[in-house]
């Protein structure tokens, strides 16, 4: 299994497109998407509302990218872990 950790800091304008770009992947192996949202804002709630199958971790205080990645890795169940920033899109395939 692959775990994909999306790190978000107040990315309300881009988070849903980023998560959709992952969930729309055609993969022959199972994968999970974990969103680590920090610093307040509505990013975490937007993902929870639209994609209830995505595991969302929310922190009021801002986590720097390394700390956010570490939190995501701790929750990941996959043998491999990949990362995507919340203002990026995953290419098909």
N, CA, C and O atoms as CSV, one atom per row, in Angstrom:
chain,resi,resn,atom,element,x,y,z
A,1,UNK,N,N,0.843,-1.183,0.000
A,1,UNK,CA,C,0.000,0.000,0.000
A,1,UNK,C,C,0.885,1.240,0.000
A,1,UNK,O,O,1.973,1.255,0.575
A,2,UNK,N,N,0.390,2.267,-0.654
A,2,UNK,CA,C,1.049,3.572,-0.693
A,2,UNK,C,C,0.250,4.534,0.159
A,2,UNK,O,O,-0.980,4.538,0.106
A,3,UNK,N,N,0.929,5.345,0.937
A,3,UNK,CA,C,0.294,6.427,1.681
A,3,UNK,C,C,0.748,7.738,1.065
A,3,UNK,O,O,1.934,7.935,0.801
A,4,UNK,N,N,-0.198,8.627,0.840
A,4,UNK,CA,C,0.123,9.942,0.293
A,4,UNK,C,C,-0.285,10.974,1.327
A,4,UNK,O,O,-1.450,11.053,1.715
A,5,UNK,N,N,0.677,11.759,1.766
A,5,UNK,CA,C,0.441,12.785,2.779
A,5,UNK,C,C,0.392,14.140,2.080
A,5,UNK,O,O,1.340,14.549,1.410
A,6,UNK,N,N,-0.729,14.821,2.254
A,6,UNK,CA,C,-0.895,16.168,1.709
A,6,UNK,C,C,-0.716,17.141,2.870
A,6,UNK,O,O,-1.433,17.064,3.868
A,7,UNK,N,N,0.239,18.050,2.738
A,7,UNK,CA,C,0.451,19.024,3.805
A,7,UNK,C,C,-0.190,20.345,3.402
A,7,UNK,O,O,0.026,20.853,2.302
A,8,UNK,N,N,-0.988,20.889,4.325
A,8,UNK,CA,C,-1.762,22.090,4.029
A,8,UNK,C,C,-1.602,23.126,5.124
A,8,UNK,O,O,-1.610,22.811,6.314
A,9,UNK,N,N,-1.458,24.356,4.699
A,9,UNK,CA,C,-1.468,25.499,5.615
A,9,UNK,C,C,-2.354,26.572,4.978
A,9,UNK,O,O,-1.926,27.314,4.095
A,10,UNK,N,N,-3.584,26.629,5.448
A,10,UNK,CA,C,-4.542,27.624,4.954
A,10,UNK,C,C,-4.647,27.616,3.426
A,10,UNK,O,O,-4.512,28.652,2.774
A,11,UNK,N,N,-4.888,26.441,2.879
A,11,UNK,CA,C,-4.977,26.266,1.426
A,11,UNK,C,C,-6.415,26.081,0.960
A,11,UNK,O,O,-6.698,25.202,0.146
A,12,UNK,N,N,-7.311,26.894,1.465
A,12,UNK,CA,C,-8.723,26.746,1.124
A,12,UNK,C,C,-8.986,26.812,-0.376
A,12,UNK,O,O,-9.903,26.155,-0.869
A,13,UNK,N,N,-8.203,27.586,-1.101
A,13,UNK,CA,C,-8.432,27.755,-2.538
A,13,UNK,C,C,-7.926,26.591,-3.385
A,13,UNK,O,O,-8.332,26.447,-4.539
A,14,UNK,N,N,-7.046,25.759,-2.830
A,14,UNK,CA,C,-6.418,24.713,-3.646
A,14,UNK,C,C,-6.545,23.299,-3.096
A,14,UNK,O,O,-6.325,22.341,-3.836
A,15,UNK,N,N,-6.889,23.139,-1.834
A,15,UNK,CA,C,-6.836,21.818,-1.192
A,15,UNK,C,C,-7.756,20.797,-1.866
A,15,UNK,O,O,-7.363,19.644,-2.042
A,16,UNK,N,N,-8.947,21.190,-2.237
A,16,UNK,CA,C,-9.873,20.217,-2.833
A,16,UNK,C,C,-9.389,19.726,-4.187
A,16,UNK,O,O,-9.558,18.549,-4.508
A,17,UNK,N,N,-8.796,20.590,-4.981
A,17,UNK,CA,C,-8.242,20.151,-6.277
A,17,UNK,C,C,-7.063,19.207,-6.055
A,17,UNK,O,O,-6.908,18.219,-6.774
A,18,UNK,N,N,-6.231,19.515,-5.057
A,18,UNK,CA,C,-5.078,18.649,-4.780
A,18,UNK,C,C,-5.539,17.252,-4.378
A,18,UNK,O,O,-5.039,16.257,-4.902
A,19,UNK,N,N,-6.485,17.175,-3.455
A,19,UNK,CA,C,-6.990,15.870,-3.007
A,19,UNK,C,C,-7.691,15.146,-4.151
A,19,UNK,O,O,-7.507,13.941,-4.322
A,20,UNK,N,N,-8.485,15.859,-4.929
A,20,UNK,CA,C,-9.164,15.230,-6.071
A,20,UNK,C,C,-8.159,14.649,-7.056
A,20,UNK,O,O,-8.396,13.583,-7.625
A,21,UNK,N,N,-7.042,15.335,-7.264
A,21,UNK,CA,C,-6.031,14.837,-8.204
A,21,UNK,C,C,-5.435,13.516,-7.726
A,21,UNK,O,O,-4.940,12.734,-8.538
A,22,UNK,N,N,-5.477,13.263,-6.439
A,22,UNK,CA,C,-5.002,11.987,-5.900
A,22,UNK,C,C,-6.088,10.917,-5.961
A,22,UNK,O,O,-5.831,9.783,-6.365
A,23,UNK,N,N,-7.280,11.279,-5.562
A,23,UNK,CA,C,-8.374,10.302,-5.544
A,23,UNK,C,C,-8.797,9.871,-6.940
A,23,UNK,O,O,-9.368,8.793,-7.104
A,24,UNK,N,N,-8.528,10.686,-7.938
A,24,UNK,CA,C,-8.879,10.353,-9.320
A,24,UNK,C,C,-7.849,9.452,-10.008
A,24,UNK,O,O,-8.035,9.076,-11.165
A,25,UNK,N,N,-6.777,9.106,-9.314
A,25,UNK,CA,C,-5.745,8.256,-9.905
A,25,UNK,C,C,-6.287,6.860,-10.188
A,25,UNK,O,O,-7.076,6.320,-9.412
A,26,UNK,N,N,-5.863,6.292,-11.288
A,26,UNK,CA,C,-6.178,4.902,-11.622
A,26,UNK,C,C,-4.975,4.069,-11.204
A,26,UNK,O,O,-3.942,4.073,-11.875
A,27,UNK,N,N,-5.113,3.360,-10.101
A,27,UNK,CA,C,-3.986,2.597,-9.552
A,27,UNK,C,C,-4.377,1.135,-9.391
A,27,UNK,O,O,-5.516,0.819,-9.047
A,28,UNK,N,N,-3.434,0.261,-9.641
A,28,UNK,CA,C,-3.729,-1.158,-9.478
A,28,UNK,C,C,-3.501,-1.627,-8.049
A,28,UNK,O,O,-3.897,-2.737,-7.690
A,29,UNK,N,N,-2.874,-0.802,-7.238
A,29,UNK,CA,C,-2.639,-1.132,-5.834
A,29,UNK,C,C,-3.379,-0.133,-4.950
A,29,UNK,O,O,-3.556,1.022,-5.338
A,30,UNK,N,N,-3.809,-0.561,-3.773
A,30,UNK,CA,C,-4.529,0.355,-2.890
A,30,UNK,C,C,-3.619,1.468,-2.361
A,30,UNK,O,O,-2.410,1.289,-2.213
A,31,UNK,N,N,-4.227,2.600,-2.086
A,31,UNK,CA,C,-3.484,3.714,-1.499
A,31,UNK,C,C,-4.418,4.513,-0.608
A,31,UNK,O,O,-5.638,4.488,-0.770
A,32,UNK,N,N,-3.823,5.214,0.326
A,32,UNK,CA,C,-4.583,6.064,1.224
A,32,UNK,C,C,-4.084,7.497,1.090
A,32,UNK,O,O,-2.927,7.747,0.751
A,33,UNK,N,N,-4.990,8.428,1.366
A,33,UNK,CA,C,-4.652,9.844,1.346
A,33,UNK,C,C,-4.853,10.386,2.754
A,33,UNK,O,O,-5.907,10.208,3.364
A,34,UNK,N,N,-3.820,11.050,3.254
A,34,UNK,CA,C,-3.848,11.659,4.577
A,34,UNK,C,C,-3.580,13.145,4.397
A,34,UNK,O,O,-2.588,13.528,3.777
A,35,UNK,N,N,-4.457,13.981,4.933
A,35,UNK,CA,C,-4.255,15.424,4.884
A,35,UNK,C,C,-3.842,15.899,6.268
A,35,UNK,O,O,-4.514,15.617,7.260
A,36,UNK,N,N,-2.730,16.622,6.324
A,36,UNK,CA,C,-2.285,17.254,7.566
A,36,UNK,C,C,-2.457,18.754,7.371
A,36,UNK,O,O,-1.694,19.388,6.642
A,37,UNK,N,N,-3.468,19.314,8.032
A,37,UNK,CA,C,-3.781,20.738,7.906
A,37,UNK,C,C,-3.421,21.436,9.214
A,37,UNK,O,O,-3.752,20.953,10.296
A,38,UNK,N,N,-2.744,22.570,9.105
A,38,UNK,CA,C,-2.353,23.280,10.314
A,38,UNK,C,C,-2.532,24.780,10.140
A,38,UNK,O,O,-2.691,25.286,9.029
A,39,UNK,N,N,-2.502,25.475,11.275
A,39,UNK,CA,C,-2.538,26.926,11.255
A,39,UNK,C,C,-3.918,27.531,11.156
A,39,UNK,O,O,-4.049,28.706,10.815
A,40,UNK,N,N,-4.944,26.764,11.444
A,40,UNK,CA,C,-6.297,27.303,11.354
A,40,UNK,C,C,-6.794,27.299,9.928
A,40,UNK,O,O,-6.273,26.577,9.078
A,41,UNK,N,N,-7.784,28.091,9.673
A,41,UNK,CA,C,-8.374,28.110,8.339
A,41,UNK,C,C,-9.386,26.994,8.182
A,41,UNK,O,O,-9.703,26.290,9.142
A,42,UNK,N,N,-9.898,26.832,6.960
A,42,UNK,CA,C,-10.965,25.874,6.691
A,42,UNK,C,C,-10.531,24.680,5.853
A,42,UNK,O,O,-11.375,23.886,5.438
A,43,UNK,N,N,-9.248,24.535,5.595
A,43,UNK,CA,C,-8.782,23.448,4.725
A,43,UNK,C,C,-9.243,22.083,5.209
A,43,UNK,O,O,-9.768,21.291,4.426
A,44,UNK,N,N,-9.055,21.802,6.482
A,44,UNK,CA,C,-9.408,20.491,7.029
A,44,UNK,C,C,-10.906,20.227,6.883
A,44,UNK,O,O,-11.307,19.134,6.484
A,45,UNK,N,N,-11.722,21.209,7.201
A,45,UNK,CA,C,-13.170,21.019,7.131
A,45,UNK,C,C,-13.656,20.840,5.699
A,45,UNK,O,O,-14.562,20.048,5.443
A,46,UNK,N,N,-13.064,21.565,4.779
A,46,UNK,CA,C,-13.427,21.397,3.371
A,46,UNK,C,C,-13.188,19.962,2.918
A,46,UNK,O,O,-14.030,19.375,2.239
A,47,UNK,N,N,-12.039,19.396,3.293
A,47,UNK,CA,C,-11.723,18.014,2.899
A,47,UNK,C,C,-12.665,17.045,3.594
A,47,UNK,O,O,-13.167,16.118,2.958
A,48,UNK,N,N,-12.917,17.236,4.881
A,48,UNK,CA,C,-13.836,16.341,5.598
A,48,UNK,C,C,-15.218,16.332,4.949
A,48,UNK,O,O,-15.829,15.277,4.780
A,49,UNK,N,N,-15.701,17.517,4.589
A,49,UNK,CA,C,-17.034,17.615,4.011
A,49,UNK,C,C,-17.124,16.968,2.629
A,49,UNK,O,O,-18.118,16.308,2.326
A,50,UNK,N,N,-16.117,17.143,1.801
A,50,UNK,CA,C,-16.165,16.654,0.414
A,50,UNK,C,C,-15.694,15.208,0.290
A,50,UNK,O,O,-16.233,14.439,-0.506
A,51,UNK,N,N,-14.685,14.844,1.084
A,51,UNK,CA,C,-14.064,13.521,0.951
A,51,UNK,C,C,-13.985,12.819,2.308
A,51,UNK,O,O,-12.914,12.776,2.913
A,52,UNK,N,N,-15.087,12.276,2.789
A,52,UNK,CA,C,-15.072,11.639,4.111
A,52,UNK,C,C,-14.145,10.416,4.199
A,52,UNK,O,O,-13.797,9.981,5.297
A,53,UNK,N,N,-13.752,9.871,3.058
A,53,UNK,CA,C,-12.856,8.707,3.074
A,53,UNK,C,C,-11.398,9.086,3.328
A,53,UNK,O,O,-10.567,8.207,3.557
A,54,UNK,N,N,-11.078,10.369,3.291
A,54,UNK,CA,C,-9.709,10.845,3.506
A,54,UNK,C,C,-9.491,11.065,4.995
A,54,UNK,O,O,-10.325,11.656,5.681
A,55,UNK,N,N,-8.363,10.581,5.477
A,55,UNK,CA,C,-8.001,10.786,6.881
A,55,UNK,C,C,-7.437,12.205,7.034
A,55,UNK,O,O,-6.457,12.556,6.377
A,56,UNK,N,N,-8.051,13.015,7.894
A,56,UNK,CA,C,-7.636,14.405,8.076
A,56,UNK,C,C,-7.128,14.609,9.494
A,56,UNK,O,O,-7.806,14.282,10.468
A,57,UNK,N,N,-5.924,15.154,9.589
A,57,UNK,CA,C,-5.335,15.524,10.875
A,57,UNK,C,C,-5.248,17.043,10.911
A,57,UNK,O,O,-4.663,17.655,10.017
A,58,UNK,N,N,-5.828,17.653,11.941
A,58,UNK,CA,C,-5.889,19.113,11.999
A,58,UNK,C,C,-5.197,19.633,13.247
A,58,UNK,O,O,-5.382,19.106,14.344
A,59,UNK,N,N,-4.391,20.684,13.060
A,59,UNK,CA,C,-3.667,21.317,14.156
A,59,UNK,C,C,-3.921,22.813,14.120
A,59,UNK,O,O,-3.805,23.441,13.067
A,60,UNK,N,N,-4.264,23.382,15.255
A,60,UNK,CA,C,-4.520,24.824,15.334
A,60,UNK,C,C,-3.239,25.603,15.091
A,60,UNK,O,O,-3.239,26.601,14.370
A,61,UNK,N,N,-2.153,25.147,15.690
A,61,UNK,CA,C,-0.874,25.845,15.499
A,61,UNK,C,C,-0.278,25.452,14.156
A,61,UNK,O,O,-0.533,24.363,13.641
A,62,UNK,N,N,0.496,26.329,13.614
A,62,UNK,CA,C,1.117,26.039,12.323
A,62,UNK,C,C,2.234,25.023,12.476
A,62,UNK,O,O,3.085,25.154,13.355
A,63,UNK,N,N,2.230,24.016,11.622
A,63,UNK,CA,C,3.328,23.056,11.550
A,63,UNK,C,C,4.157,23.407,10.329
A,63,UNK,O,O,3.620,23.609,9.240
A,64,UNK,N,N,5.453,23.476,10.513
A,64,UNK,CA,C,6.328,23.667,9.363
A,64,UNK,C,C,6.309,22.390,8.525
A,64,UNK,O,O,5.922,21.337,9.032
A,65,UNK,N,N,6.716,22.454,7.262
A,65,UNK,CA,C,6.588,21.283,6.378
A,65,UNK,C,C,7.179,19.989,6.936
A,65,UNK,O,O,6.561,18.932,6.816
A,66,UNK,N,N,8.348,20.054,7.534
A,66,UNK,CA,C,8.962,18.835,8.073
A,66,UNK,C,C,8.124,18.216,9.173
A,66,UNK,O,O,7.939,16.999,9.204
A,67,UNK,N,N,7.622,19.033,10.067
A,67,UNK,CA,C,6.779,18.534,11.162
A,67,UNK,C,C,5.472,17.964,10.621
A,67,UNK,O,O,5.011,16.925,11.095
A,68,UNK,N,N,4.874,18.624,9.643
A,68,UNK,CA,C,3.629,18.125,9.046
A,68,UNK,C,C,3.871,16.776,8.364
A,68,UNK,O,O,3.056,15.861,8.489
A,69,UNK,N,N,4.972,16.653,7.653
A,69,UNK,CA,C,5.295,15.371,7.018
A,69,UNK,C,C,5.473,14.271,8.068
A,69,UNK,O,O,4.986,13.154,7.896
A,70,UNK,N,N,6.176,14.600,9.157
A,70,UNK,CA,C,6.410,13.613,10.215
A,70,UNK,C,C,5.107,13.130,10.832
A,70,UNK,O,O,4.952,11.937,11.095
A,71,UNK,N,N,4.171,14.041,11.067
A,71,UNK,CA,C,2.870,13.659,11.618
A,71,UNK,C,C,2.156,12.731,10.642
A,71,UNK,O,O,1.570,11.729,11.051
A,72,UNK,N,N,2.204,13.059,9.361
A,72,UNK,CA,C,1.579,12.216,8.358
A,72,UNK,C,C,2.199,10.834,8.291
A,72,UNK,O,O,1.483,9.839,8.177
A,73,UNK,N,N,3.509,10.759,8.360
A,73,UNK,CA,C,4.209,9.474,8.329
A,73,UNK,C,C,3.815,8.622,9.534
A,73,UNK,O,O,3.652,7.408,9.410
A,74,UNK,N,N,3.664,9.250,10.689
A,74,UNK,CA,C,3.268,8.501,11.893
A,74,UNK,C,C,1.905,7.839,11.724
A,74,UNK,O,O,1.680,6.754,12.260
A,75,UNK,N,N,1.000,8.467,10.994
A,75,UNK,CA,C,-0.345,7.926,10.790
A,75,UNK,C,C,-0.449,7.024,9.558
A,75,UNK,O,O,-1.437,6.308,9.395
A,76,UNK,N,N,0.550,7.059,8.709
A,76,UNK,CA,C,0.517,6.298,7.458
A,76,UNK,C,C,0.548,4.798,7.720
A,76,UNK,O,O,1.257,4.316,8.603
A,77,UNK,N,N,-0.236,4.078,6.934
A,77,UNK,CA,C,-0.258,2.622,7.025
A,77,UNK,C,C,0.492,1.966,5.875
A,77,UNK,O,O,0.726,0.758,5.889
A,78,UNK,N,N,0.863,2.756,4.888
A,78,UNK,CA,C,1.506,2.206,3.704
A,78,UNK,C,C,2.959,1.840,3.915
A,78,UNK,O,O,3.634,2.344,4.813
A,79,UNK,N,N,3.412,0.951,3.062
A,79,UNK,CA,C,4.829,0.572,3.078
A,79,UNK,C,C,5.683,1.710,2.511
A,79,UNK,O,O,6.831,1.903,2.908
A,80,UNK,N,N,5.098,2.451,1.580
A,80,UNK,CA,C,5.763,3.597,0.965
A,80,UNK,C,C,4.929,4.841,1.246
A,80,UNK,O,O,3.703,4.778,1.338
A,81,UNK,N,N,5.615,5.971,1.381
A,81,UNK,CA,C,4.943,7.242,1.656
A,81,UNK,C,C,5.396,8.270,0.634
A,81,UNK,O,O,6.584,8.405,0.341
A,82,UNK,N,N,4.425,8.988,0.101
A,82,UNK,CA,C,4.692,10.068,-0.838
A,82,UNK,C,C,4.074,11.342,-0.273
A,82,UNK,O,O,3.188,11.284,0.580
A,83,UNK,N,N,4.539,12.481,-0.745
A,83,UNK,CA,C,4.054,13.757,-0.234
A,83,UNK,C,C,3.594,14.645,-1.380
A,83,UNK,O,O,4.139,14.606,-2.483
A,84,UNK,N,N,2.567,15.451,-1.086
A,84,UNK,CA,C,2.071,16.426,-2.034
A,84,UNK,C,C,1.704,17.677,-1.252
A,84,UNK,O,O,1.016,17.599,-0.234
A,85,UNK,N,N,2.157,18.822,-1.721
A,85,UNK,CA,C,1.740,20.082,-1.113
A,85,UNK,C,C,0.317,20.381,-1.562
A,85,UNK,O,O,-0.087,20.004,-2.662
A,86,UNK,N,N,-0.435,21.055,-0.711
A,86,UNK,CA,C,-1.854,21.309,-0.977
A,86,UNK,C,C,-2.089,22.295,-2.116
A,86,UNK,O,O,-3.227,22.484,-2.543
A,87,UNK,N,N,-1.031,22.920,-2.610
A,87,UNK,CA,C,-1.201,23.828,-3.753
A,87,UNK,C,C,-0.636,23.208,-5.032
A,87,UNK,O,O,-0.349,23.913,-5.999
A,88,UNK,N,N,-0.481,21.883,-5.027
A,88,UNK,CA,C,0.024,21.148,-6.198
A,88,UNK,C,C,-1.007,20.122,-6.635
A,88,UNK,O,O,-1.925,19.780,-5.890
A,89,UNK,N,N,-0.833,19.636,-7.867
A,89,UNK,CA,C,-1.711,18.600,-8.395
A,89,UNK,C,C,-0.875,17.391,-8.780
A,89,UNK,O,O,0.237,17.527,-9.289
A,90,UNK,N,N,-1.418,16.218,-8.533
A,90,UNK,CA,C,-0.763,14.981,-8.966
A,90,UNK,C,C,-1.115,14.742,-10.433
A,90,UNK,O,O,-2.279,14.825,-10.824
A,91,UNK,N,N,-0.115,14.449,-11.222
A,91,UNK,CA,C,-0.336,14.134,-12.630
A,91,UNK,C,C,-0.988,12.762,-12.739
A,91,UNK,O,O,-0.703,11.886,-11.923
A,92,UNK,N,N,-1.850,12.555,-13.717
A,92,UNK,CA,C,-2.445,11.219,-13.883
A,92,UNK,C,C,-1.368,10.149,-14.067
A,92,UNK,O,O,-0.365,10.355,-14.751
A,93,UNK,N,N,-1.607,9.020,-13.442
A,93,UNK,CA,C,-0.672,7.907,-13.577
A,93,UNK,C,C,0.446,7.944,-12.589
A,93,UNK,O,O,1.304,7.062,-12.595
